[in-house]
Amino acid sequence: MSREIYAALSGARSAWRQIEVVGNNISNVNTTGYKSSRMVFRAIGPDGPESLDPNGQMYATPDEVRSMHVDGVLEQTGNPTHLALQGLGWFTIETPVGQRLTRDGRFGLDPEGTLVNGQGYPVLGQGGPIQIPPGERLQITDEGKVFGSETGELDQLALVRGEAVQEGGNLWRPVGEMAEGQPRVLQGALENSNVDPMRSMVELIQASRTFEAFQKVIQASDEADARLYEIGGAA
């Protein structure tokens, strides 16, 4: 097998991973609070990172997927249970598998008056799940203080910041210690996805063409090897 096929295989694998990441961004262009991801690559030598030689053979390999925590464009809805964040920070959600984080502020009230997300999980305040007394209007300040129209201050949204990894359902799992977050809270609005559709489509086309180019290199290498075997056999 020719040596160039290994470089082509690593390039094809990296291009395919890029296609997966960009494709996921495009599929979430209309997902509220979604944060786009970018693929980070690194070069390694034939025997691992320690064998990297700028003048020798190198391979590209996917290293990690990084989320881009840039604010999305705001959409005014006028719904008092819809909340948007601007700046670094997360809402805290109580789920059956523990606390999770989200930027998706499409909240509502369940029959018991608990503020919940779209999956029915409670939105947490500093005192636990946020409860709105029957018949009262929900009012939330820019700092995340929760008021009832008649009762007055009820709680403070549990806003946090720190490292987190994406999970399904537009939820994030916290990693390590979380600090108190101080993003701006906007009531009656939602934060749209921060995916740039045009840029993502260009990236997808580029990655697809790169993958196809490496496929052709692999195919050409296979054909050259087959031809050499034929010549050797004939000899």
C-alpha positions as CSV (number, residue, x, y, z in Angstrom):
1,M,0.0,0.0,0.0
2,S,1.3,3.4,-1.0
3,R,2.3,5.8,1.8
4,E,0.2,8.7,0.5
5,I,-3.0,6.7,1.2
6,Y,-2.5,7.2,5.0
7,A,-2.4,11.0,4.6
8,A,-5.4,10.9,2.3
9,L,-7.3,8.7,4.8
10,S,-6.6,11.1,7.7
11,G,-7.7,14.0,5.5
12,A,-10.9,12.3,4.5
13,R,-11.7,11.4,8.1
14,S,-11.1,15.0,9.2
15,A,-13.2,16.4,6.4
16,W,-16.0,14.0,7.2
17,R,-16.0,15.1,10.9
18,Q,-16.2,18.7,9.7
19,I,-19.2,17.8,7.6
20,E,-20.9,16.3,10.6
21,V,-20.2,19.3,12.8
22,V,-21.3,21.9,10.2
23,G,-24.3,19.8,9.3
24,N,-25.4,19.8,12.9
25,N,-25.1,23.6,13.0
26,I,-27.3,23.9,9.9
27,S,-29.9,21.6,11.3
28,N,-30.1,23.8,14.4
29,V,-30.3,27.2,12.7
30,N,-33.8,27.7,14.0
31,T,-33.2,26.1,17.5
32,T,-33.8,28.7,20.2
33,G,-30.6,29.4,22.2
34,Y,-28.5,27.0,20.2
35,K,-24.7,27.7,20.2
36,S,-22.8,26.8,17.0
37,S,-19.8,24.5,17.1
38,R,-16.5,24.5,15.3
39,M,-14.1,21.6,14.6
40,V,-10.6,22.1,15.8
41,F,-7.9,20.0,14.1
42,R,-4.3,19.2,14.9
43,A,-1.3,17.7,13.0
44,I,0.4,14.5,14.2
45,G,3.3,12.5,13.0
46,P,3.0,8.9,11.7
47,D,3.7,7.6,15.3
48,G,1.7,10.2,17.2
49,P,2.1,13.8,18.3
50,E,5.6,13.3,19.6
51,S,6.8,12.2,16.1
52,L,5.7,15.4,14.4
53,D,8.3,16.6,12.0
54,P,7.6,19.8,9.9
55,N,9.8,18.4,7.2
56,G,8.4,14.9,7.3
57,Q,5.1,13.1,6.9
58,M,2.2,14.6,8.9
59,Y,-1.5,13.7,9.2
60,A,-4.5,15.8,10.1
61,T,-6.8,14.6,12.9
62,P,-9.9,16.0,14.6
63,D,-8.9,17.3,18.0
64,E,-12.1,18.7,19.7
65,V,-15.4,20.4,19.0
66,R,-15.7,23.9,20.5
67,S,-18.9,25.7,21.1
68,M,-19.1,29.4,20.1
69,H,-20.7,31.3,23.0
70,V,-21.7,34.4,21.0
71,D,-25.1,35.9,21.7
72,G,-27.8,35.1,19.2
73,V,-30.2,37.7,17.8
74,L,-33.2,38.5,20.0
75,E,-36.7,37.9,19.0
76,Q,-39.5,39.7,20.8
77,T,-42.5,37.5,21.5
78,G,-44.4,39.4,24.2
79,N,-45.0,36.1,26.1
80,P,-44.2,36.9,29.8
81,T,-42.8,33.3,30.4
82,H,-40.4,33.6,27.5
83,L,-36.9,34.7,28.7
84,A,-33.7,35.5,26.8
85,L,-30.1,35.9,28.1
86,Q,-27.5,38.3,26.8
87,G,-23.9,37.8,27.9
88,L,-22.3,34.7,29.5
89,G,-24.6,32.6,31.6
90,W,-27.2,29.8,31.7
91,F,-30.6,29.1,33.1
92,T,-30.6,26.1,35.5
93,I,-33.0,23.3,34.9
94,E,-33.9,20.4,37.3
95,T,-34.1,17.1,35.4
96,P,-34.4,13.5,36.4
97,V,-30.7,13.0,35.9
98,G,-29.6,16.1,37.8
99,Q,-29.3,19.8,37.1
100,R,-28.7,20.9,33.5
101,L,-28.2,24.2,31.8
102,T,-29.8,25.9,28.9
103,R,-30.1,29.1,26.9
104,D,-33.5,28.1,25.5
105,G,-35.9,30.3,27.4
106,R,-39.2,29.0,25.9
107,F,-40.7,28.6,29.4
108,G,-44.2,28.2,30.5
109,L,-46.3,27.5,33.6
110,D,-47.5,24.0,34.4
111,P,-50.9,23.4,36.2
112,E,-49.3,23.8,39.6
113,G,-47.8,27.2,38.6
114,T,-44.2,26.0,38.3
115,L,-42.1,27.7,35.7
116,V,-41.0,24.8,33.3
117,N,-39.1,24.4,30.1
118,G,-40.5,22.8,26.9
119,Q,-39.8,19.3,28.3
120,G,-41.7,20.1,31.5
121,Y,-38.6,20.3,33.7
122,P,-38.7,23.0,36.5
123,V,-36.7,26.2,36.0
124,L,-34.7,26.7,39.2
125,G,-34.4,29.8,41.3
126,Q,-32.1,30.3,44.3
127,G,-34.9,28.8,46.4
128,G,-35.7,25.8,44.2
129,P,-38.3,25.5,41.4
130,I,-39.9,28.8,40.7
131,Q,-43.5,28.9,41.7
132,I,-46.0,31.6,40.5
133,P,-49.1,32.0,42.7
134,P,-52.5,31.4,40.9
135,G,-53.8,34.5,39.1
136,E,-50.6,36.5,39.3
137,R,-48.6,37.9,36.5
138,L,-45.0,37.0,36.2
139,Q,-42.5,39.8,36.2
140,I,-38.8,39.3,35.8
141,T,-36.1,42.1,36.0
142,D,-32.9,42.4,33.9
143,E,-31.0,40.9,36.9
144,G,-33.3,37.8,37.1
145,K,-35.4,38.8,40.1
146,V,-38.8,37.1,39.9
147,F,-41.9,39.0,41.0
148,G,-45.6,38.2,41.3
149,S,-47.9,41.1,40.4
150,E,-49.6,40.9,43.8
151,T,-47.1,39.0,46.1
152,G,-44.0,41.0,45.2
153,E,-40.5,39.4,45.0
154,L,-40.7,35.6,44.9
155,D,-37.2,34.4,44.0
156,Q,-34.1,35.0,41.9
157,L,-33.3,33.0,38.8
158,A,-30.4,30.6,39.3
159,L,-28.1,32.0,36.7
160,V,-24.7,30.4,36.4
161,R,-21.6,30.4,34.2
162,G,-18.8,27.9,33.7
163,E,-17.8,25.0,31.5
164,A,-20.5,22.7,30.1
165,V,-20.9,20.1,27.4
166,Q,-23.9,19.7,25.1
167,E,-26.5,17.0,25.6
168,G,-29.7,16.3,23.8
169,G,-32.9,18.4,24.1
170,N,-30.9,21.7,23.9
171,L,-29.6,21.0,27.4
172,W,-26.0,21.3,28.6
173,R,-24.3,19.3,31.4
174,P,-22.2,21.4,33.8
175,V,-18.5,20.4,34.1
176,G,-16.8,21.2,37.4
177,E,-17.6,24.1,39.7
178,M,-20.1,26.6,38.4
179,A,-19.9,30.3,39.3
180,E,-22.7,32.8,39.7
181,G,-23.6,34.2,36.3
182,Q,-24.7,37.8,35.6
183,P,-26.1,37.8,32.1
184,R,-28.9,40.3,31.3
185,V,-32.3,38.7,31.4
186,L,-35.0,40.0,28.9
187,Q,-38.6,39.0,29.6
188,G,-40.9,38.5,26.6
189,A,-38.1,37.6,24.2
190,L,-36.1,34.6,23.0
191,E,-32.5,34.3,21.9
192,N,-32.3,32.8,18.5
193,S,-29.5,30.4,17.3
194,N,-26.2,32.1,16.7
195,V,-25.6,29.9,13.6
196,D,-24.7,32.0,10.5
197,P,-26.6,30.0,7.7
198,M,-24.6,31.4,4.8
199,R,-21.2,30.9,6.4
200,S,-22.2,27.4,7.4
201,M,-23.4,26.5,3.9
202,V,-20.0,27.7,2.5
203,E,-18.2,25.6,5.1
204,L,-20.3,22.6,4.3
205,I,-19.5,22.9,0.5
206,Q,-15.8,23.3,1.2
207,A,-15.7,20.3,3.5
208,S,-17.6,18.2,1.0
209,R,-15.3,19.1,-1.8
210,T,-12.3,18.4,0.4
211,F,-13.7,15.0,1.3
212,E,-14.3,14.2,-2.4
213,A,-10.7,15.2,-3.3
214,F,-9.3,12.9,-0.7
215,Q,-11.6,10.1,-2.0
216,K,-10.1,10.5,-5.4
217,V,-6.6,10.3,-4.0
218,I,-7.5,7.1,-2.2
219,Q,-9.0,5.7,-5.4
220,A,-6.0,6.6,-7.4
221,S,-3.7,5.0,-4.9
222,D,-5.7,1.8,-5.0
223,E,-5.6,1.7,-8.7
224,A,-1.9,2.3,-8.8
225,D,-1.3,-0.5,-6.3
226,A,-3.5,-2.8,-8.4
227,R,-1.6,-2.0,-11.5
228,L,1.7,-2.7,-9.7
229,Y,0.5,-6.1,-8.6
230,E,-0.6,-6.9,-12.1
231,I,2.9,-5.9,-13.5
232,G,4.6,-8.0,-10.8
233,G,2.3,-11.0,-11.4
234,A,3.0,-10.8,-15.2
235,A,6.7,-10.6,-14.6
